[in-house]
Amino acid sequence: MANPNLEMLHGMLYGKGIRFGRLSGLARIIAAMTGDHADVVPFQGPQIHDHAMTVAKVPARKYYWDADLLVDVHLAVCRWYGFDSATIVADAYNLEVEALGAKMIYSDYAMPTVDVSDPLIKSPSDLDKIGSLDPSKGRIPYGIKIGQLFLQKSPGPFAGGFFCSPWSLICQAMGYPKAVRALKRDKAFAQALFDWAENQAIWPYMQALRKAEVKNANGADAWAAFPELTPELVEEWIVPSADRLRERGKKELGMTVSAGTAAADYCEEDIAKFDKEVMFKCWTAAAKTFPLKVAFSGMGRTQEWNMHWLQEYAVKAGTGGKKLPVMASLNGRFMRDSEPEQIIAKIAEWIDILGRDGRMLVFIGNVPADTPSLNVHTAVNAVRTLGKYPIAKDLSKIKVDSPQFKPFDEWLKDQPEADIIFKSRQSKAN
């Protein structure tokens, strides 16, 4: 297994102009993050759990309970696509609330989800009844093992556990309408909800992760994206909560706890309402909780954005004469519903705007289960072709060939994950 510390050192040196050897995926990302540029624009591994399950044709009722299977499927599918990293995460919003007693809906074909018709928290008095999370209950042990396996099988600065951030956990437990009403009209109840989420629901999970020697945990927070929350509400509620968990994790556990990931992500759906000033406020708020120092685009309708605005923000927010690294995220529905030619054209447009001065990474906000694999392979191939440094003066003259790849099952036969994936298809029971 490669040494991640040496890979990161190689990436830092390469980014600073000391260019030698062939960059690994991790080294490529580090070169883009810390220096001027890598050999080619990196393609960061996306959130891919339902899609990876679909590609691998494994049963949901096994995949979402068997940590070994989930991790191996992620690693295999990410390697098949050729991403520069793997993001290994299951249904990150459900583990704590499920273990605390929320009613769930289970499926043979998709991840578990909360039954919103019967919420865990119906009134303030329910907080006292629920009590603290027991990390031996529900699928918390599964989440812990995923964190352990991620560190063992794909070590590096991005490896670790995952959890549901406080605000999204509150929304899962009581529903978004009642939760946001508390933020705006009943601040005492809202603070009680955050206290419960941080100290009774999340903290016992963090203690269990640290006991399992998982020293890094990232908290998903999609319910804190814009316009579900304004950047002002993110600053008022999400940032202080993330600060509290980060400081407590560092002080009491010697652990990196990063809550609020995806807070203030600009997800406005109405193109007519796109607003540069609001985008800048969102990016500023998002930077206070995001675990990487980047100008971040995530789940939003990014295919319609004016990426000159993101470039302008990255330059203004940069230091030492260098812009912030830009994470340019392809929208999940755009990836699912577009023709390959549209994907190539969008990537060419973005590299032309964001990539010429380096410090650019490409990402997919989330890969829907039914996304054509050809589209994902096309995106990776387009970035590899068009994103070579120095960037060509006229990208329209660069031919992007159709990607060549073996069908997943044929490719899988020679991979270390073959046995667990093929065997899992024989059982639909968890």
C-alpha positions in Angstrom: 0.0 0.0 0.0 1.3 3.5 -0.9 2.4 5.8 1.9 -0.1 8.7 2.1 2.4 11.0 3.8 4.9 10.5 1.0 2.2 11.0 -1.6 1.2 14.3 0.1 4.8 15.5 0.2 5.2 14.6 -3.5 2.0 16.7 -4.2 3.2 19.7 -2.2 6.6 19.7 -3.9 5.0 19.3 -7.3 2.6 22.2 -6.7 5.5 24.4 -5.7 7.3 23.7 -9.0 9.5 20.8 -8.0 8.1 18.5 -10.6 9.3 14.9 -10.8 7.8 11.4 -11.0 4.2 10.4 -11.7 1.5 11.9 -9.3 -0.8 9.5 -7.5 -4.5 10.7 -7.2 -3.8 11.9 -3.6 -0.7 13.7 -4.7 -2.5 15.3 -7.6 -5.2 16.7 -5.2 -2.6 18.0 -2.8 -0.7 19.7 -5.6 -3.9 21.5 -6.7 -4.8 22.4 -3.2 -1.5 23.7 -1.8 0.5 24.8 -4.9 0.0 26.3 -8.3 -1.3 23.3 -10.2 -0.9 19.5 -10.7 -0.1 17.7 -13.9 -3.8 17.7 -14.7 -7.0 19.0 -13.0 -7.8 16.5 -10.3 -11.2 14.6 -10.2 -12.2 14.2 -6.6 -14.2 11.1 -5.7 -17.9 12.1 -5.2 -20.6 11.0 -2.8 -21.7 7.8 -4.6 -23.4 5.4 -2.3 -26.6 4.6 -4.1 -25.0 4.7 -7.5 -22.1 2.5 -6.4 -24.6 0.0 -5.1 -26.5 0.1 -8.4 -23.4 -0.4 -10.5 -22.3 -3.3 -8.3 -25.8 -4.8 -8.3 -25.7 -5.6 -4.6 -28.9 -5.7 -2.5 -29.7 -2.6 -0.4 -30.7 -4.6 2.6 -27.2 -6.1 2.8 -25.2 -3.1 1.5 -26.6 -0.7 4.1 -25.9 -3.0 7.0 -22.6 -4.7 6.0 -19.7 -2.2 6.3 -17.2 -4.5 4.6 -19.4 -4.7 1.6 -20.2 -1.0 1.4 -16.5 0.0 1.7 -15.3 -2.6 -0.9 -18.1 -1.5 -3.4 -17.1 2.1 -3.0 -13.4 1.4 -3.5 -14.1 -0.8 -6.6 -16.5 1.6 -8.3 -14.3 4.6 -7.6 -11.3 2.8 -9.0 -13.3 1.7 -12.0 -14.2 5.3 -12.8 -10.6 6.5 -12.2 -11.3 9.1 -9.6 -8.3 10.6 -7.8 -9.8 9.8 -4.4 -12.6 7.8 -2.8 -15.3 9.3 -0.7 -16.8 6.5 1.4 -20.1 7.3 3.1 -23.3 5.5 3.6 -26.7 7.1 4.4 -25.0 9.7 6.6 -28.2 11.4 7.7 -29.9 8.4 9.2 -27.7 6.5 11.6 -28.1 8.6 14.8 -31.8 9.3 14.4 -32.5 5.6 13.7 -30.5 4.5 16.7 -32.5 6.9 18.9 -35.7 5.3 17.9 -37.0 7.1 14.8 -39.3 5.1 12.5 -37.6 4.2 9.3 -38.6 3.0 5.8 -36.4 0.2 4.4 -36.2 -0.8 0.7 -34.7 -3.5 -1.3 -33.4 -1.0 -3.8 -32.4 2.2 -2.0 -30.9 3.5 1.3 -33.0 3.6 4.5 -34.9 6.8 5.1 -36.8 8.4 8.0 -40.6 8.0 8.1 -41.5 11.7 8.2 -45.2 10.8 8.9 -44.3 9.9 12.5 -41.4 12.2 13.7 -39.2 11.4 16.6 -39.7 14.9 18.1 -43.2 16.1 18.1 -43.0 18.6 21.1 -40.3 20.0 23.4 -41.1 17.5 26.0 -39.9 14.7 23.7 -36.3 15.8 24.2 -36.3 14.5 27.8 -37.9 11.2 26.7 -35.4 10.3 24.0 -32.3 10.3 26.1 -28.7 9.8 24.9 -27.6 7.8 22.0 -26.4 4.3 22.7 -23.6 3.7 20.2 -24.3 -0.1 20.3 -27.8 0.4 19.0 -29.1 0.4 15.4 -26.5 0.8 12.7 -24.0 3.0 14.7 -21.6 0.0 14.9 -21.8 -0.2 11.1 -20.9 3.5 10.8 -18.0 3.0 13.1 -16.7 0.1 11.1 -17.0 2.1 7.9 -14.7 4.7 9.4 -12.2 2.1 10.5 -12.2 0.4 7.1 -11.9 3.7 5.2 -8.7 4.5 7.2 -7.3 1.0 6.7 -8.0 0.6 3.0 -7.8 4.2 1.7 -5.7 6.1 4.2 -5.1 9.8 3.8 -6.3 13.2 5.0 -9.9 12.6 3.7 -10.4 9.2 5.4 -12.4 8.8 8.5 -15.9 8.5 9.9 -19.1 10.4 9.1 -22.1 11.7 11.1 -25.2 13.8 10.6 -24.5 17.4 11.6 -26.8 18.9 14.3 -29.1 21.0 12.1 -29.8 18.2 9.7 -30.2 15.8 12.6 -32.9 18.1 14.0 -34.6 18.2 10.6 -34.5 14.4 10.5 -36.0 14.1 14.0 -38.8 16.6 13.7 -39.1 17.7 10.0 -37.8 20.9 8.4 -40.9 23.1 8.7 -41.1 22.8 12.5 -37.3 23.0 12.9 -36.9 26.2 10.9 -39.9 27.7 12.7 -38.1 27.2 15.9 -35.0 29.0 14.6 -37.0 32.0 13.7 -39.7 32.1 16.4 -38.6 30.1 19.4 -34.9 30.5 20.0 -34.9 28.9 23.4 -36.4 25.7 22.0 -34.0 25.9 19.0 -31.0 26.2 21.4 -32.4 23.2 23.4 -32.6 21.3 20.1 -28.9 22.0 19.2 -27.8 21.1 22.8 -29.6 17.8 22.4 -28.3 17.1 19.0 -24.7 18.0 19.9 -24.4 16.5 23.3 -27.0 13.6 23.5 -27.1 12.4 19.9 -23.7 13.1 18.2 -21.2 13.2 21.1 -21.6 9.6 22.1 -21.1 8.6 18.5 -17.9 10.7 18.4 -16.6 9.0 21.6 -17.3 5.6 20.1 -15.5 6.5 16.8 -12.5 7.8 18.8 -12.4 4.6 20.9 -12.3 2.7 17.6 -9.2 4.9 16.7 -11.0 6.9 14.1 -9.6 10.4 14.6 -11.4 12.3 11.8 -15.2 12.6 11.3 -17.1 14.8 8.8 -20.7 15.8 9.4 -23.1 16.2 6.5 -25.5 19.1 6.7 -27.5 19.4 3.5 -30.5 20.8 5.3 -28.3 23.9 6.0 -27.9 24.6 2.3 -29.3 27.7 0.7 -32.2 28.5 0.4 -33.3 26.1 3.2 -31.2 28.4 5.4 -30.0 31.9 4.6 -26.3 32.6 5.0 -27.3 34.8 8.0 -29.0 31.8 9.7 -26.0 29.7 8.9 -23.7 32.3 10.6 -26.1 32.5 13.6 -26.7 28.8 14.2 -24.6 26.4 12.1 -21.2 28.0 12.5 -21.3 28.3 16.3 -22.5 24.7 16.6 -19.7 23.5 14.3 -17.2 25.5 16.4 -18.4 23.9 19.6 -18.1 20.4 18.3 -14.7 21.0 16.7 -13.3 22.5 19.9 -14.8 19.8 22.1 -13.5 17.1 19.8 -10.0 18.6 19.8 -9.9 19.2 23.6 -11.6 16.0 24.9 -10.8 13.4 22.3 -7.8 14.7 20.3 -10.1 14.2 17.3 -11.1 16.3 14.2 -14.8 16.8 14.2 -16.1 18.8 11.2 -19.8 19.6 11.4 -21.7 21.7 8.9 -20.4 20.3 5.7 -22.6 21.7 2.9 -23.9 24.5 5.0 -24.7 27.5 2.9 -24.2 25.5 -0.3 -26.0 27.6 -3.0 -28.8 25.4 -4.2 -31.3 28.0 -5.6 -33.3 26.2 -8.2 -34.9 29.3 -9.9 -32.3 30.7 -12.4 -34.1 34.0 -12.4 -33.2 34.4 -8.7 -29.5 33.7 -9.0 -27.8 36.5 -7.1 -24.1 37.2 -7.1 -24.1 39.0 -3.7 -26.0 36.2 -2.0 -23.6 33.6 -3.6 -20.7 35.5 -2.1 -22.3 35.5 1.3 -23.0 31.8 1.0 -19.4 31.0 0.0 -18.1 33.1 2.9 -20.4 31.3 5.4 -19.7 27.9 3.9 -15.9 28.4 4.3 -16.3 28.6 8.1 -17.5 25.0 8.4 -16.2 23.2 5.3 -13.3 20.9 6.3 -11.1 22.1 3.3 -10.1 25.6 2.6 -11.7 25.9 -0.8 -14.3 28.0 -2.8 -16.9 25.3 -2.8 -19.8 24.5 -5.2 -21.8 21.4 -4.3 -25.3 20.2 -4.9 -26.7 23.3 -6.6 -27.7 23.9 -10.2 -24.1 24.6 -11.1 -24.5 23.9 -14.8 -26.4 27.2 -14.9 -24.0 29.3 -12.8 -21.8 32.1 -14.1 -18.5 30.5 -13.1 -16.8 33.9 -13.5 -18.4 34.7 -10.2 -16.9 31.7 -8.4 -13.5 32.5 -10.0 -13.8 36.2 -8.8 -14.7 35.0 -5.3 -11.8 32.6 -5.2 -9.3 35.3 -6.2 -10.7 37.8 -3.7 -10.7 35.3 -0.8 -7.2 34.0 -1.6 -4.0 34.9 0.2 -0.4 35.4 -0.7 -1.4 36.3 -4.3 -3.0 33.0 -4.9 -6.7 32.2 -5.2 -8.5 29.8 -3.0 -8.6 26.3 -4.6 -11.9 25.9 -6.4 -14.0 22.8 -6.1 -16.2 22.8 -9.2 -19.0 20.4 -8.7 -21.1 18.9 -11.5 -24.7 18.8 -10.6 -26.1 15.2 -10.0 -29.2 15.6 -12.2 -27.1 17.2 -14.9 -24.8 14.2 -14.8 -27.7 11.8 -14.9 -29.8 13.5 -17.6 -27.2 15.0 -20.0 -25.7 13.6 -23.2 -22.0 13.0 -23.1 -21.4 16.0 -25.5 -23.1 18.3 -23.0 -20.9 17.1 -20.2 -17.8 17.6 -22.2 -18.8 21.1 -23.2 -19.5 22.1 -19.6 -16.2 20.8 -18.4 -14.4 22.7 -21.2 -16.2 25.9 -20.2 -15.3 25.5 -16.6 -11.6 24.6 -17.2 -11.4 27.7 -19.5 -12.7 29.9 -16.7 -11.5 28.3 -13.5 -8.5 26.1 -14.4 -6.0 28.3 -16.3 -4.5 29.7 -13.2 -4.5 26.3 -11.5 -6.0 25.4 -8.1 -9.1 23.8 -9.6 -10.6 20.4 -8.7 -13.6 18.8 -10.3 -16.2 16.9 -8.3 -19.8 15.6 -8.6 -22.2 16.8 -6.0 -23.9 13.4 -5.7 -24.2 10.7 -8.3 -27.9 9.5 -8.5 -28.4 5.8 -8.5 -29.5 5.6 -12.2 -26.8 7.9 -13.7 -25.5 6.2 -16.9 -21.9 5.0 -16.2 -21.0 6.3 -19.6 -21.7 9.8 -18.3 -19.4 9.5 -15.3 -16.6 7.9 -17.4 -17.1 10.7 -19.9 -16.7 13.4 -17.2 -13.4 11.8 -15.9 -12.0 11.4 -19.4 -12.9 15.0 -20.4 -11.1 16.4 -17.3 -8.1 14.2 -18.0 -8.0 15.3 -21.6 -8.9 19.0 -21.3 -7.3 19.7 -17.9 -3.7 18.9 -18.8 -1.3 21.6 -17.8 -0.5 23.9 -19.4 -4.1 24.3 -20.4 -4.5 24.6 -24.2 -5.2 28.1 -25.5 -8.3 26.9 -27.4 -10.0 24.0 -25.8 -12.5 23.8 -28.6 -9.8 22.4 -30.8 -9.0 19.6 -28.3 -10.7 16.3 -29.3 -12.2 14.4 -26.4 -12.6 10.7 -27.5 -15.3 8.5 -26.2 -14.1 6.8 -23.1 -13.0 3.2 -23.4 -13.9 1.0 -20.4 -14.8 -2.6 -19.7 -18.2 -3.3 -18.3 -18.0 -3.3 -14.5 -18.6 -7.1 -14.0 -15.9 -7.9 -16.5 -13.5 -5.5 -15.0 -14.3 -6.7 -11.4 -13.2 -10.3 -12.0 -9.6 -9.3 -11.6 -10.1 -7.0 -8.6 -9.6 -7.8 -4.9 -13.3 -6.9 -4.1 -14.7 -9.5 -6.6 -15.5 -12.2 -4.1 -17.5 -10.1 -1.6 -19.4 -8.3 -4.3 -20.4 -11.4 -6.4 -21.3 -13.3 -3.2 -23.5 -10.5 -1.9 -25.7 -10.8 -4.9 -26.8 -14.2 -3.8 -28.4 -12.9 -0.7 -31.1 -10.3 -0.2 -31.2 -10.7 3.6 -29.3 -8.4 5.9 
